[in-house]
């Protein structure tokens, strides 16, 4: 069993919409995710089961299969609550979002880690890098240049993607990058740069991926 499988077996007695989700409190979840990051050479992907991902997996079997291979944290929000009630699902007692989870995780990890931020909007990614470098200055926070060969190793990569199409392109590009954990944040990090001037940088051309990982 891989790292994600071990996580799910120990942390996920609950299912939502037929998908296994982490059913732990905040501190236990942060501790387990930190353990996944430490398992170098055994990469995992973490995502959030929110209204966007839930609706998409209902009509896209391939995406549902992809979610099934991720460590999923149950989301919140009014729309997600309405979906769970409509499907007679029992809501998780603790709910997460990229907006709350990412800064909490960076603060929780006392040891310095190399954190990468990846996305197709280079100006936006640089603004996020500056924000999180200030938020947790003991970490080494860097932009992941998708238009270049990526030789560095990262402990954690945060993927900023406004659409599922962007998410898939970025995930393919990161296939051969060495990292312990990839976190799919969707557009959940937007709140940290809203109202701030974002330097406009020419959009990076994401090259065709090398053979994808299993």
C-alpha positions in Angstrom: 0.0 0.0 0.0 1.4 3.5 -0.8 1.5 6.5 1.5 -1.9 7.7 0.4 -3.4 4.3 1.0 -1.9 4.1 4.5 -3.4 7.5 5.2 -6.8 6.5 4.0 -6.8 3.2 5.8 -6.0 4.9 9.1 -8.0 8.2 8.7 -11.0 7.5 6.5 -13.8 5.4 7.9 -16.2 8.0 6.3 -17.3 8.3 2.7 -19.0 11.2 1.0 -20.6 10.7 -2.4 -18.9 7.3 -2.5 -15.4 8.7 -2.0 -13.3 8.1 1.1 -12.4 11.3 3.0 -10.3 12.1 6.0 -12.4 12.0 9.1 -10.0 13.4 11.7 -9.8 16.6 13.6 -7.5 19.5 12.7 -4.4 18.6 14.7 -4.6 14.9 13.7 -5.1 15.8 10.0 -2.2 18.2 10.1 0.0 15.7 11.7 -0.8 13.0 9.2 -0.2 15.3 6.3 3.1 16.3 7.7 4.0 12.6 7.9 3.1 12.2 4.2 5.4 15.0 3.3 8.2 13.3 5.2 7.8 10.1 3.2 10.3 11.0 0.5 10.1 8.9 -2.6 6.5 8.0 -2.0 4.5 10.9 -3.5 0.9 11.6 -2.5 -1.7 14.1 -3.8 -4.2 15.9 -1.5 -7.4 17.6 -2.6 -10.6 19.0 -1.2 -14.0 17.5 -1.8 -16.0 20.7 -2.2 -19.0 21.7 -4.4 -16.8 22.1 -7.5 -15.1 18.7 -7.3 -18.3 17.0 -6.2 -20.3 18.2 -9.1 -17.6 17.4 -11.6 -17.0 13.8 -10.4 -20.8 13.2 -10.8 -20.5 13.6 -14.6 -16.8 12.7 -15.2 -15.9 9.1 -14.4 -12.2 9.7 -15.2 -12.1 12.6 -12.7 -13.9 10.6 -10.1 -11.3 7.9 -10.5 -8.6 10.5 -10.1 -10.1 11.8 -6.9 -10.2 8.2 -5.6 -6.4 8.1 -5.7 -6.1 11.3 -3.7 -6.2 12.0 0.0 -9.4 14.0 0.3 -10.4 16.5 2.9 -14.1 17.2 3.3 -15.1 20.7 2.3 -17.6 23.2 3.6 -19.7 26.1 2.4 -23.4 26.6 1.8 -23.5 25.0 -1.7 -21.6 21.9 -0.4 -24.0 21.6 2.5 -27.0 21.7 0.2 -25.4 19.0 -2.0 -24.9 16.7 1.0 -28.5 17.2 2.2 -29.9 16.6 -1.3 -28.0 13.3 -1.5 -28.8 12.3 2.1 -25.1 12.3 3.0 -24.0 12.7 6.6 -21.7 15.7 6.7 -18.2 15.4 8.1 -17.9 17.0 11.6 -14.7 18.9 10.6 -14.5 20.7 7.2 -11.5 22.1 5.4 -10.7 24.4 2.6 -7.5 25.5 0.8 -8.0 28.9 2.3 -7.8 27.7 5.9 -5.8 24.5 5.5 -2.7 25.7 3.6 -1.7 28.5 6.0 -2.4 26.2 9.0 -0.2 23.5 7.5 2.7 25.8 6.9 2.4 27.2 10.4 2.1 23.7 11.9 5.4 22.4 10.3 8.1 23.8 12.6 11.0 22.3 10.6 12.0 24.2 7.5 10.7 22.8 4.2 11.1 23.6 0.6 7.7 24.7 -0.6 6.9 25.1 -4.3 3.9 27.1 -5.8 2.8 26.1 -9.3 0.3 27.7 -11.6 -0.1 29.1 -15.1 -0.6 32.7 -14.1 3.0 33.6 -13.3 2.2 37.0 -11.7 -0.4 35.5 -9.5 2.0 32.7 -8.4 4.7 35.2 -7.5 2.2 37.2 -5.4 1.3 33.9 -3.6 5.0 33.1 -3.1 5.6 36.5 -1.4 2.5 36.1 0.8 3.5 32.6 2.1 7.1 33.6 2.5 6.0 36.3 4.9 3.4 34.0 6.6 6.0 31.3 7.4 9.5 32.8 6.8 11.3 29.7 8.1 10.2 27.8 5.0 11.9 28.2 1.6 9.1 29.2 -0.7 9.7 29.2 -4.4 7.9 29.5 -7.7 7.8 26.3 -9.7 8.7 27.3 -13.3 6.4 25.2 -15.5 8.0 26.3 -18.7 11.5 25.1 -17.6 13.1 21.8 -16.7 12.4 21.3 -13.0 15.4 19.6 -11.4 14.9 20.8 -7.8 13.3 18.7 -5.2 10.4 20.1 -3.2 8.9 18.8 0.1 5.5 20.2 -0.8 4.0 21.7 -4.0 0.8 23.9 -3.9 -1.1 23.9 -7.2 -3.1 27.0 -7.9 -5.6 26.4 -10.7 -8.8 28.3 -11.5 -10.2 25.5 -13.6 -10.0 21.7 -13.7 -8.4 21.9 -17.1 -5.6 24.0 -15.7 -5.3 21.5 -12.8 -4.9 18.6 -15.2 -2.3 20.4 -17.3 -0.2 21.4 -14.3 -0.5 17.9 -12.7 0.9 16.4 -15.9 3.7 18.9 -16.0 4.6 18.0 -12.4 4.6 14.3 -13.1 8.4 13.9 -12.9 9.1 16.5 -10.2 10.4 15.1 -7.0 8.2 16.0 -4.1 6.5 14.4 -1.1 3.1 15.9 -1.5 1.1 17.9 -4.0 -1.9 19.9 -2.8 -4.6 20.8 -5.3 -5.9 24.1 -4.0 -8.1 25.1 -6.9 -8.7 28.8 -6.7 -8.8 28.7 -2.9 -5.7 30.8 -2.3 -7.2 33.8 -4.1 -8.2 35.4 -0.8 -4.6 36.0 0.1 -3.9 38.3 -2.9 -7.3 39.9 -3.5 -7.0 43.7 -3.5 -3.3 43.5 -4.0 -1.4 44.7 -7.1 -0.3 41.6 -9.0 2.6 42.1 -11.4 1.6 41.0 -14.9 4.1 38.6 -16.3 3.8 36.9 -19.7 2.0 33.6 -19.4 4.2 30.6 -19.3 3.9 28.1 -22.1 3.4 24.7 -20.5 5.3 22.1 -22.7 3.9 18.7 -23.5 4.5 16.4 -20.6 6.9 13.5 -20.3 5.4 10.1 -19.7 3.0 10.4 -16.8 3.4 8.7 -13.5 1.1 5.9 -12.3 
